[in-house]
Amino acid sequence: MRFAIVIMAAGKGTRLKSKRPKVLHEIGGKPLLAHVIAAAASVVPAEDVYVVVGHEAERVKSAVAATGVNFVLQTEQRGTGHAIQSAQSAVEKYDDILVLSGDAPLIRKETIAGIRDFHVEQKAAMTILAASPSDSHGYGRVIRKHPASVEVFAVVEQKALSPEQEKVKEVNSGFYAFQTAPLYRHISQLQTANAHGEYYLTDMAGILSAAGERVVALEAEFPEEILGANTIAELVQLDSALRDSTARRLMSQGVTIFRPETSFIDAEVEVGADTIIEPGVQLLGKTKIGQDCRIRSNSVIENTEIGDGVMIRQGSIIADSKIAAGASIGPYSHLRPGCDIGENAHVGNFVETKKVKLGKGSKANHLTYLGDAVIGAGVNVGAGTITCNYDGASKHTTTVGDGVFVGSHSTLVAPLHVGDGAFIAAASCVTEDVPADALAMGRSRQTNMPGWAKKRREMAARNKKT
């Protein structure tokens, strides 16, 4: 039995008051639609997932093209029923389809698989994912044939509810499974006699039931899974719920998160057991942190891989980099993209790095800029050192061998090679390659003028009197 998944993502989301397509608004570090695609592609192959696009179609397609899903264009946005009609030629080769909403990002893969399995078990023409939220106002109600039955008579929208039906708390989630043949055999019966003049897919419940087809409902285990966002405030609430869930998942895996409500952890972040995350930390994108690390307060780490036993001290900012086991970063370090910090290496306070490979056990502990540099093992980079990597037109590389000592306030003008074991005297401006085991001094000779300062003060005092 072949299943396809159709994700509806064609709408504008006008109530968000935003130029951005609704499904591209983000929670947990990625677009709403990307969350739904990830869940769908965990149940069926990505090649069997079809995203219905319409409003700003090219922008939506570009945002999620890397997922490998297919796209169906709904040229006019005339409702959910019309969206599924638009997908007919793409999915009618499948035995069954699952229909998901692209703006309901909390749906779990387990729930999607549960709809599929229940649908097959019940031999249903249509299966509805229902839910019983604390407040059912505004949702269409699932009207079962009788309270204990899995079979559904119809789905009735809020505005059309009778007083008796308003007492029903079970609501329609907008997630469905259909047998493809009866769906498309009867979908032409959809009408637009509603407040918005649209074709509602929910009406298929009544149409199929009246045609003698089996329509059933399965209640979601967690009602919050069905939630979408129609306003920015609701979007922020979804983000908060997802981040809370992410923090709880990590803590269940042995991660300590102090004051998790103050942390900002994206959905795809991975953290190893016995790592401690202090308040105010942001872990973003596809960051992966090993075991036994400590991430101290107010650090921001994005798309970075961190090994075991790493210390990230307060206020450090790290992006698109790699940090090996035992390293120490910060406080207040800035690792820009492309850095590779070696095992047991140290990058200290107010040090900025960019496209730097820092070898095992090397140290740059104070007030330093290292850009476009390859630095060997066991190197000491003194305070105030700068690699001058840009000549106004092109970037150039500084290479420093193993065991080099770079004195404080040195300026290394690239392209430059410093050999193994060399010393660079403090305050040197080095413009030529340094041989291994050599001492490089690139500064003018100091001249002392005895009594000069005293004479200057005396002259200033005389000038003040006159």
MIDOMI-726951 format. One record per residue (C-alpha): x, y, z; residue in one letter. Coordinates in steps of 0.001 Angstrom, whole numbers, padded with zeros to 6 digits, always signed. Example, Ala and Ser with C-alpha at 12.3 -4.5 7.8 and 13.67 -1.06 7.14 Angstrom:
2
+012300-004500+007800A+013670-001060+007140S
% end
This chain:
466
+000000+000000+000000M+001528+003298-001139R+001051+006450+000935F+001786+010011-000130A+001769+013010+002182I+000346+016312+000983V+001276+019425+002969I-000861+022500+002416M+001348+025604+002306A-000273+027935-000220A-001961+030488+002036G-001030+034102+002741K-001582+034247+006487G-002977+037777+006307T-003683+037953+010048R+000057+037836+010736L+000317+041322+009167K+003576+040289+007514S+005026+040318+003988K+006604+036935+004653R+004603+033839+003629P+002958+032339+006688K+004704+028972+006461V+008136+030667+006393L+007712+032319+009776H+010035+030549+012196E+009816+028789+015516I+012575+026749+017103G+015085+028106+014617G+013456+027040+011359K+010316+027748+009280P+006954+026324+010286L+006850+024370+007037L+010295+022853+007628A+009095+021339+010916H+006110+019708+009188V+008275+018415+006324I+010757+016901+008797A+007957+015036+010581A+006415+013887+007288A+009738+012704+005859A+010214+010555+008971S+007089+008589+008017V+007387+008334+004226V+010348+009006+001896P+010788+012684+000954A+010048+011760-002661E+006500+010851-001536D+005914+014227+000131V+004090+016894-001905Y+003925+020520-000760V+001093+022589-002211V+002401+026130-002772V+000641+029251-003976G+001307+032618-002358H+004966+033534-003048E+005455+030013-004366A+009051+030460-005505E+010116+031874-002167R+008532+028980-000309V+010049+026409-002671K+013505+027946-002336S+013335+027877+001462A+012725+024107+001674V+014065+022816-001654A+016983+021064+000062A+014561+018670+001796T+013969+016818-001498G+010170+017082-001409V+007942+017699-004439N+005899+020841-005097F+002397+021315-006481V+001242+024777-007574L-002204+025993-006509Q-002565+028922-008884T-005606+030319-007092E-006031+029978-003333Q-009643+028798-003157R-009504+026746+000010G-008175+023455+001334T-010429+021362-000885G-009167+023192-003950H-005581+022611-002793A-006153+018845-002804I-007856+019087-006195Q-004715+020843-007463S-002616+017892-006282A-004741+015232-007960Q-002512+014543-010962S+000522+014223-008703A-000919+011881-006056V-003719+009850-007640E-001190+007070-008381K-000995+006400-004621Y-003432+004149-002761D-003812+006628+000129D-002729+010130+001043I-002162+011904+004325L-002976+015620+004423V-001053+017910+006804L-001111+021649+007483S+002114+023485+006742G+001514+025962+009573D+001077+023425+012398A+004703+022713+013336P+004228+020756+016569L+002885+017639+014836I+005006+014607+015738R+006106+011820+013429K+004534+009345+015874E+001151+011009+015438T+001395+011028+011640I+002281+007342+011652A-000613+006751+014062G-003111+008337+011656I-001782+006190+008832R-001952+002954+010802D-005421+003676+012226F-006672+004568+008738H-005444+001243+007335V-006744-000739+010304E-010220+000833+009997Q-010323+000396+006207K-011626+003953+006108A-012177+006209+003134A-011361+009180+005367M-009686+009419+008753T-009716+012645+010755I-007213+013521+013454L-009356+014975+016228A-008341+016687+019456A-009940+017951+022656S-008225+021230+023567P-009127+023161+026707S-010818+025805+024547D-012579+024469+021455S-014054+027816+020349H-013206+028683+016755G-012587+025109+015652Y-014822+022919+013529G-016349+020104+015620R-016108+016409+014846V-019636+015011+015007I-019509+011277+015587R-022407+008974+014751K-022693+008355+018483H-020313+009242+021340P-018622+005839+021602A-018253+005333+017845S-015081+005825+015800V-017311+006686+012826E-017975+010307+011936V-021139+011796+010532F-019690+015202+009609A-017343+018037+010533V-019216+021273+011278V-017485+024659+011283E-017840+026974+014285Q-020228+029404+012561K-022584+026600+011481A-022832+024819+014846L-026218+024216+016398S-026574+024877+020145P-026323+021136+020776E-023223+020758+018577Q-021491+023633+020388E-021331+021370+023435K-019048+018988+021524V-015445+019518+022646K-013743+017311+020066E-012374+019458+017243V-011029+018927+013751N-007265+019321+013515S-007000+019752+009738G-004936+016541+009481F-006472+013693+007483Y-005925+010398+005724A-007855+009480+002582F-008197+006529+000301Q-007288+008202-002965T-009953+006648-005192A-013074+007625-003187P-011602+011039-002398L-011227+012025-006036Y-014403+010240-007038R-016414+012568-004782H-014296+015714-004434I-016172+017479-007236S-019194+017613-004881Q-017495+020246-002714L-019417+023544-002684Q-018468+027122-001812T-021616+027948+000176A-019723+029272+003197N-018594+032603+004618A-015338+032656+002660H-016636+031213-000599G-013979+028475-000529E-013875+024714-001037Y-013377+023186+002426Y-011739+019769+002612L-013564+019218+005909T-016814+018922+003919D-015526+015624+002514M-016479+013973+005814A-020180+014617+005196G-019935+013896+001461I-018175+010563+001916L-020407+009538+004817S-023534+010292+002762A-022087+008195-000069A-021831+005186+002257G-018066+005425+002687E-016447+004831+006072R-015293+008038+007814V-013568+007700+011191V-011746+009860+013713A-008683+009286+015865L-008071+011569+018840E-004574+013032+019188A-002680+012078+022335E-001461+015657+022803F-003962+018375+021768P-001214+020996+021407E+000108+019140+018353E-002662+020529+016192I-001975+024171+017026L-001223+026630+014243G-000447+030330+014348A-002733+033007+012957N-001102+035946+014780T+002441+036846+015802I+001428+036362+019444A+000307+032800+018681E+003524+032219+016740L+005590+033240+019759V+003525+030919+021961Q+004293+028023+019608L+007981+028897+019711D+007903+028905+023501S+006127+025535+023586A+008615+023977+021174L+011641+025308+023045R+010223+024076+026333D+009763+020651+024757S+013342+020713+023423T+014746+021612+026838A+012743+018852+028513R+013937+016336+025924R+017583+017287+026540L+017161+017144+030316M+015623+013675+029986S+018866+012669+028223Q+021063+013775+031147G+021711+017424+030298V+021467+019936+033151T+019808+023197+032104I+019631+025756+034876F+016636+028087+034474R+015558+026506+031149P+012939+029223+030675E+015807+031685+030075T+017560+029540+027470S+016964+029690+023724F+017589+026227+022262I+016669+025406+018669D+014866+022182+017825A+017775+020459+016040E+020401+021076+018728V+022075+017976+020210E+023744+017940+023639V+025548+015082+025370G+024908+013785+028871A+026419+015553+031898D+026798+018825+030046T+025674+021854+032056I+023947+024822+030431I+023722+027961+032518E+020974+030633+032279P+020694+032889+029244G+022445+030594+026763V+021441+030442+023084Q+022122+027206+021170L+021102+027713+017557L+020814+025862+014256G+022460+022450+014034K+024776+022924+017010T+026076+019679+018490K+027678+019637+021945I+029462+016663+023494G+029404+015235+026989Q+030739+016822+030190D+030840+020348+028780C+029869+023554+030543R+028232+026389+028633I+028297+029455+030840R+025750+032258+030938S+024929+034474+027960N+026952+032541+025390S+025544+032275+021843V+026546+029202+019811I+025301+028611+016266E+025878+025692+013859N+028946+024596+015802T+030306+021174+016761E+031786+020983+020248I+033663+017958+021591G+033600+016421+025060D+034782+018280+028147G+034804+021746+026610V+034396+024891+028707M+032615+027820+027071I+032924+030749+029472R+030530+033661+029853Q+029450+035797+026939G+031210+033915+024139S+029851+034083+020594I+030614+031157+018284I+029343+030455+014772A+029913+027751+012153D+033002+026361+013850S+034450+023227+015416K+035910+022923+018908I+037757+019773+019947A+037653+017978+023290A+039064+019707+026349G+039283+023153+024793A+038465+026318+026697S+036765+029326+025118I+036121+032755+026645G+035011+034673+028508P+033850+037064+025802Y+035536+035320+022884S+034198+035716+019356H+034737+032767+017034L+033533+033729+013591R+032754+031140+010886P+035358+028637+009768G+037314+028164+013000C+038752+024804+014062D+039972+024888+017650I+042166+021942+018613G+042160+019622+021576E+042936+021368+024893N+043471+024688+023128A+042545+027989+024790H+040878+031024+023243V+040527+033638+025936G+038878+036920+026823N+038238+039402+024040F+039917+037243+021403V+038379+037248+017930E+039096+034512+015399T+037991+034000+011795K+038882+031026+009574K+041541+029930+012075V+042913+026484+012756K+044381+026511+016254L+046447+023427+017092G+046397+021107+020071K+047279+022846+023338G+047809+026247+021728S+046743+029413+023529K+045511+032841+022536A+044315+034114+025877N+043974+037890+025665H+042855+040727+023421L+043894+039227+020086T+042633+039050+016487Y+043515+035958+014461L+042108+035815+010941G+042908+033444+008055D+045585+031649+010051A+046858+028100+010507V+048503+027815+013909I+050299+024664+015028G+050360+022780+018334A+051742+024180+021563G+051814+027778+020355V+051521+030737+022724N+049986+033828+021153V+050625+036846+023366G+048107+039525+024286A+047312+042090+021637G+048594+040043+018700T+047054+040739+015296I+047263+038835+012026T+046985+041393+009238C+045135+039243+006705N+043695+041866+004340Y+045717+044066+001984D+042752+046102+000813G+041968+043783-002092A+042595+040166-001047S+042816+038001+002059K+046103+036237+002866H+047083+033424+005244T+049442+033416+008206T+050988+030021+009011T+052586+029463+012414V+054446+026220+013150G+054451+024071+016282D+055908+025382+019534G+056129+029009+018431V+056101+031811+021023F+054495+035016+019785V+055244+037966+022070G+052559+040395+023144S+051428+043151+020791H+052957+041495+017728S+051662+042281+014252T+051934+039431+011738L+051511+040743+008193V+050264+038048+005798A+051196+036211+003691P+053618+034973+006317L+055177+031709+007510H+056682+031306+010974V+058721+028114+011376G+058536+025580+014214D+059989+026671+017546G+060542+030289+016544A+060239+033257+018907F+058745+036601+017979I+059776+039453+020237A+057033+041514+021852A+055744+044526+019887A+057286+043261+016631S+055832+043994+013209C+056751+040880+011228V+056576+041191+007439T+059005+038449+006369E+059019+034701+006915D+060670+033528+010141V+062888+030393+010009P+062416+027575+012507A+063985+028171+015921D+064849+031789+015046A+064147+034981+016991L+062331+037638+014987A+062456+041268+016107M+060599+043814+014041G+060743+047047+016045R+062907+050199+016224S+065664+050505+018848R+064538+052187+022074Q+066110+055566+022856T+066052+057049+026401N+066549+060816+026839M+067450+061489+030513P+065628+064456+032085G+063384+065100+029075W+060124+064633+030974A+061224+066920+033849K+062198+069707+031432K+058853+069380+029625R+056924+069802+032877R+058983+072849+033869E+058413+074470+030455M+054674+073856+030720A+054573+075457+034155A+056408+078602+032901R+054033+078908+029954N+051049+078670+032283K+052336+081597+034458K+052790+083878+031450T
% end
